Amino acid sequence: VTRPWISASDVKAYSDDPAVGNRSDTKLGYDITRAEAMIIKYCHHDFSDAEKYPTLSDNVRVATILLTEAIAHNAYVSTVAYSKYKSESLDDYSYTVGDATAVSIEDLGLSALLDEYVESQPKGDVFFRMRKL
């Protein structure tokens, strides 16, 4: 399976979030790369084994779309919508900033989609010492 696994149009087609829909394809491409890297790290492999993964499973595709959407939303929240001030006024001019919250990656439920693809990794080196009795 070659990367990228999904396209920006896949994410925009899925998402109802205007922050994601208005994000440029270039930035969504970077978000997709980040999502794929997080999934590869979680699963301990990159799904490039053609015998084991001739096509990318729907679970991995959906997990990638969900994670990309969350990353794009959080980027919007951190740069545009998030502010410590809810309202501010200067003389006769005042404005109010809406309450935008970041999406928790842990709450997306990606483990249900990805756990069957996780390959176990050795915990570390084993040091064995023998001595004469």
Kinemage of the C-alpha trace (Angstrom):
@kinemage 1
@onewidth
@group {chain A} dominant
@subgroup {mainchain}
@vectorlist {calphas} color= white
{ca val a 1} P 0.000 0.000 0.000
{ca thr a 2} L 1.456 3.327 -1.014
{ca arg a 3} L 1.136 6.572 0.870
{ca pro a 4} L -0.837 8.756 1.136
{ca trp a 5} L -3.613 6.328 2.038
{ca ile a 6} L -6.390 8.905 1.624
{ca ser a 7} L -6.824 12.216 -0.170
{ca ala a 8} L -7.894 15.650 0.997
{ca ser a 9} L -11.182 15.170 -0.865
{ca asp a 10} L -11.869 12.030 1.230
{ca val a 11} L -11.540 14.072 4.424
{ca lys a 12} L -13.661 16.943 3.095
{ca ala a 13} L -16.352 14.521 1.905
{ca tyr a 14} L -16.567 12.956 5.369
{ca ser a 15} L -16.331 16.036 7.565
{ca asp a 16} L -19.171 18.396 8.448
{ca asp a 17} L -16.746 20.742 10.214
{ca pro a 18} L -16.460 24.026 8.275
{ca ala a 19} L -12.914 24.484 9.623
{ca val a 20} L -11.918 21.257 7.868
{ca gly a 21} L -13.935 21.956 4.717
{ca asn a 22} L -12.314 25.371 4.289
{ca arg a 23} L -8.769 24.103 4.921
{ca ser a 24} L -6.550 24.061 1.835
{ca asp a 25} L -5.697 20.752 0.190
{ca thr a 26} L -2.011 21.402 0.846
{ca lys a 27} L -2.543 21.789 4.593
{ca leu a 28} L -4.854 18.772 4.649
{ca gly a 29} L -2.062 16.853 2.903
{ca tyr a 30} L 0.233 17.697 5.803
{ca asp a 31} L -2.488 16.677 8.255
{ca ile a 32} L -2.867 13.351 6.421
{ca thr a 33} L 0.880 12.762 6.683
{ca arg a 34} L 0.741 13.423 10.434
{ca ala a 35} L -2.241 11.081 10.852
{ca glu a 36} L -0.512 8.318 8.896
{ca ala a 37} L 2.661 8.731 10.961
{ca met a 38} L 0.651 8.425 14.186
{ca ile a 39} L -1.087 5.271 12.917
{ca ile a 40} L 2.220 3.755 11.787
{ca lys a 41} L 3.715 4.433 15.208
{ca tyr a 42} L 0.673 2.947 16.958
{ca cys a 43} L 0.639 -0.200 14.780
{ca his a 44} L 4.468 -0.587 14.662
{ca his a 45} L 4.496 -1.019 10.861
{ca asp a 46} L 3.650 0.970 7.729
{ca phe a 47} L 1.287 -1.430 5.874
{ca ser a 48} L 3.798 -1.669 2.995
{ca asp a 49} L 3.953 -5.490 2.994
{ca ala a 50} L 2.107 -6.301 -0.263
{ca glu a 51} L 1.504 -9.931 0.707
{ca lys a 52} L -0.015 -9.081 4.064
{ca tyr a 53} L -1.811 -5.900 2.958
{ca pro a 54} L -2.612 -6.008 -0.792
{ca thr a 55} L -5.123 -3.208 -0.162
{ca leu a 56} L -5.633 -0.925 2.781
{ca ser a 57} L -8.458 -2.083 5.024
{ca asp a 58} L -11.527 0.094 5.492
{ca asn a 59} L -10.808 0.280 9.230
{ca val a 60} L -7.397 1.859 8.612
{ca arg a 61} L -8.848 4.246 6.022
{ca val a 62} L -11.604 5.361 8.400
{ca ala a 63} L -9.113 5.760 11.253
{ca thr a 64} L -6.932 7.904 8.989
{ca ile a 65} L -9.875 10.084 7.974
{ca leu a 66} L -11.020 10.535 11.593
{ca leu a 67} L -7.534 11.356 12.804
{ca thr a 68} L -6.898 13.774 9.934
{ca glu a 69} L -10.182 15.548 10.637
{ca ala a 70} L -9.260 15.905 14.321
{ca ile a 71} L -5.784 17.213 13.483
{ca ala a 72} L -7.224 19.763 11.035
{ca his a 73} L -9.861 20.881 13.540
{ca asn a 74} L -7.281 21.234 16.310
{ca ala a 75} L -5.030 23.274 14.004
{ca tyr a 76} L -7.919 25.639 13.342
{ca val a 77} L -8.769 25.898 17.038
{ca ser a 78} L -5.178 26.589 18.045
{ca thr a 79} L -4.571 29.294 15.444
{ca val a 80} L -7.879 31.047 14.825
{ca ala a 81} L -10.715 30.271 17.167
{ca tyr a 82} L -9.017 29.655 20.496
{ca ser a 83} L -8.563 32.638 22.719
{ca lys a 84} L -8.303 33.229 26.449
{ca tyr a 85} L -10.741 36.109 26.090
{ca lys a 86} L -14.411 35.482 25.443
{ca ser a 87} L -15.220 39.132 24.918
{ca glu a 88} L -13.367 42.388 24.719
{ca ser a 89} L -14.425 45.985 24.302
{ca leu a 90} L -12.572 49.134 23.354
{ca asp a 91} L -14.589 52.317 23.721
{ca asp a 92} L -17.708 51.790 21.595
{ca tyr a 93} L -16.366 48.695 19.841
{ca ser a 94} L -16.759 45.208 21.288
{ca tyr a 95} L -16.567 41.636 20.059
{ca thr a 96} L -17.039 38.150 21.418
{ca val a 97} L -14.979 35.118 20.529
{ca gly a 98} L -16.877 31.833 20.291
{ca asp a 99} L -16.120 28.835 22.411
{ca ala a 100} L -14.081 26.443 20.290
{ca thr a 101} L -12.597 23.383 21.887
{ca ala a 102} L -9.939 21.007 20.682
{ca val a 103} L -10.773 17.394 19.899
{ca ser a 104} L -9.106 14.820 22.123
{ca ile a 105} L -7.280 12.238 19.995
{ca glu a 106} L -7.718 9.646 22.762
{ca asp a 107} L -11.520 10.027 22.595
{ca leu a 108} L -11.781 9.185 18.886
{ca gly a 109} L -11.951 5.448 19.542
{ca leu a 110} L -9.209 4.592 17.080
{ca ser a 111} L -8.105 1.562 19.068
{ca ala a 112} L -11.296 -0.268 18.069
{ca leu a 113} L -10.360 0.276 14.419
{ca leu a 114} L -6.611 -0.343 14.670
{ca asp a 115} L -5.951 -2.901 17.425
{ca glu a 116} L -6.131 -5.896 15.068
{ca tyr a 117} L -3.259 -4.402 13.009
{ca val a 118} L -0.873 -3.768 15.909
{ca glu a 119} L 2.274 -5.887 15.707
{ca ser a 120} L 4.033 -6.620 18.956
{ca gln a 121} L 7.482 -5.181 19.414
{ca pro a 122} L 10.211 -6.471 21.693
{ca lys a 123} L 10.345 -4.527 24.942
{ca gly a 124} L 14.109 -4.148 24.874
{ca asp a 125} L 17.411 -5.986 24.916
{ca val a 126} L 17.888 -8.985 27.129
{ca phe a 127} L 21.096 -9.142 29.071
{ca phe a 128} L 22.007 -12.624 30.214
{ca arg a 129} L 24.978 -13.222 32.492
{ca met a 130} L 26.302 -16.629 33.496
{ca arg a 131} L 28.798 -17.409 36.181
{ca lys a 132} L 30.600 -20.493 37.252
{ca leu a 133} L 29.289 -22.255 40.362
